[in-house]
Amino acid sequence: MEKILLVDLDEVFADFTSGALSAHGVSREEFERKRIPGTWDMTIPLDMTHDEFWKPIVGQGPEFWLRLKPLPWAPEFKRYLNSLNVQWFIVTSPNHDPDCVSAKIRWCRRFFGRSRPDPIPLSEKWLLSSPNKVLIDDKWESIAKFVKIGGQGILFPSKGNILHLESENPLFYVKEQIECHLASPSVTSTRLSPSW
């Protein structure tokens, strides 16, 4: 069965962290000093509730999402995925703001071009899980749920997950994992850390 790649948007292509920190008036340096490496939930180092975290982001409306910058490796990763002989789609978790989905679609059309399908807005990504689908995501819990239902997963290295030591050059790791998954039908999940 042909593999299908489902690829997360935020922190894989779009720099959500910098946008969120800007909305709170917090520098990246200050945030990283407070964050324990591998901590995915930004509210912990910011010492705030989820409502407090989302309030200034939602307050900016669609402009928040439209202003997000592509991450430094995003153009190369886009070219790499387009070079593969495989179907791939963006799957992104929207927040509760009704403008979020349309803004993410606009961001994707601007970055990927109109030749790509619009992103699939879905928080519960495990609902798309099947043996031939590979989820690439920076959130470990999303990968774990996807794999538990029978899909395959690749954790995208991020300062907010267990692959934080790989986060400066994540594509080296991710390309290796993708090639492994595409070459072998028996691969079911990503390795947990670079040291395995």
N, C-alpha and C positions, 0 to 999 in steps of 0.2 A: 504494500500500500504506500502511495506517495506521501512523503512527509510534508506537513504544512507548518510554517513558523508563525507564531503569534507573538508579536513584539510589543512590549510596554513602551509608553511615550515619555512620561516624566522620569527624569534621572537616567534615561537611556538615550534619548534624543534631546529633550527639552530640559533646561536648567531650572527646575522647579525650586530647588533649595535656595538659590540666589534670589529668585523672585520673591519667595516667601520672607526671607531675611530682610530684603529691601522694604517690604510692606510693613515690617515690624521695626525698621530703623536699627537693625542689628548687623554688624559687619560679619563677614565670613570668618575672619580671624578670631573674633570674640566667640562666635558660635562654636568653632572647632576646638577652642581652648576648653569649653565647657562640656563638649560631647565626649562621652566614652566611645572610643573607636568601635564601630559595629552597631551602634544604637540607631535604629531606623526611625523611631518616633521622635520627630523634632520637638514635640512639646516638653520632653524630659529635660534636655539641656536649656531650653528656653524658660523652664519652670512656669508653665501656664497650662490651663485647661484646653481641651480641644475647641471649645466655643471661643475662648480668647484667641487661640491660634488662627481660627478661620475668619473671625470677624473682619479684620482689615483686608483680607484677601477677597472675601465676598463683597466687601464695600467698594472695591475697585471695579467690580462687574467684569464684563468680558475683556476689558483692557488688561487686566492682570495676566490672563492667559496669552493674549496676543503679544504682550511685551516680553514674554519669556525668550531668552536667547538660546540658540542651539548650543549644546555642549561641544567642546573642542573636537571631539572625535566623531560627532554626528555626521558630517559630510562623508567621511571615509566609510563609516558603517553603512550609510545609505547606499553608497556605490558598491560595497561588498555584497549586501543583500540583493541588490539588483543584478549582480553578476552571477548569482547562483541560479541553477536550473530548478527552482522550487517556488511554490507560492508562499507569499508572506503578507501578513496583515498587521496593522497597528491595532492593539486592544488597550484602551485606556480607561482608568477609573475616574468618573466624573464626581465632583462634590455635589452638594445639595442645591447649589445655585443653578437656576434654570438656564442661565446664559453660558454656563461652563461648557456644555456639549457643543453648542454652535461655535464658540470661540476656539475650542480645540480642533474642530473640523477646519475652521479658517486657518489656524496655525499650520495644520498638516498640509492643506492645499498650497500654502505659500512655500513650505519647506520641501515637500515631496513632489509637488506639481500635481496637476489634475489627472495625470495618467495613472496615479495610484488610487485604489479604492479609498473612500473616506474611512476614518478610524471607526472601530467598533467600540461604542461607549458601554462599558460593563464593569462594575465593581467586582462581581462574583465571577471571576475569570474561569473558575473550575467548571462552570456550566458548559464551557466549550471543550472540555477535556475529552480526548479519545486517544487510542493507542498511536495514531499517526500524527498527532499534533504535539508540537514542542513549544512550550511557553518560555519566553526570555523576559525576565523581570528582575528588578532590583529588590523586590520585597520577598523575603524568604517564605513568609506565610502563604503568599499567593502560589509560589512554586510547590510548596508542600501539599496544599489542597489539590492542586492540579494533578500532581503525581499520584496522590492517594486515590483519585477517581479513575486512574488508568492512563493518564497522559504522560508526557515527558517534560523535563524542565531543565533550564539552564539559568542559574543565578547570575545576574549581571553585576560585576564588581562595583561596589559603591562604598563610600566612607560610612554608610549607614547599614552595612551588613557584614557577615563574617568574612567576606572576601575584600575587606577594606585595604589590605596590603597590595591588592592588585588594581586599586581604583585609579591610580595615576595613568595607567595604560591598560584599560579594560579590554580593548579589542584583541590583544594578543591571546588572552584567556578565552574570550567569547568565540573567536574564530576557531580556535582549537576544539572547543566544545561542540560548536555547530557541525564541523566536519566529522567529528566522532559520531554524532547523532545521525547525520545523513548517510554515513557509511555503514552503520550497523542497525538493523531493525531491533536488536535486543537491548540497546541502551535505553534505560527508562528514566534516569534522573541524573542531575548534575552531581559531580563530586562536591563534598561539603567544604573543602578548603584546599588551597594550593599545596598544602603539605601532604595530602593523602597520596 
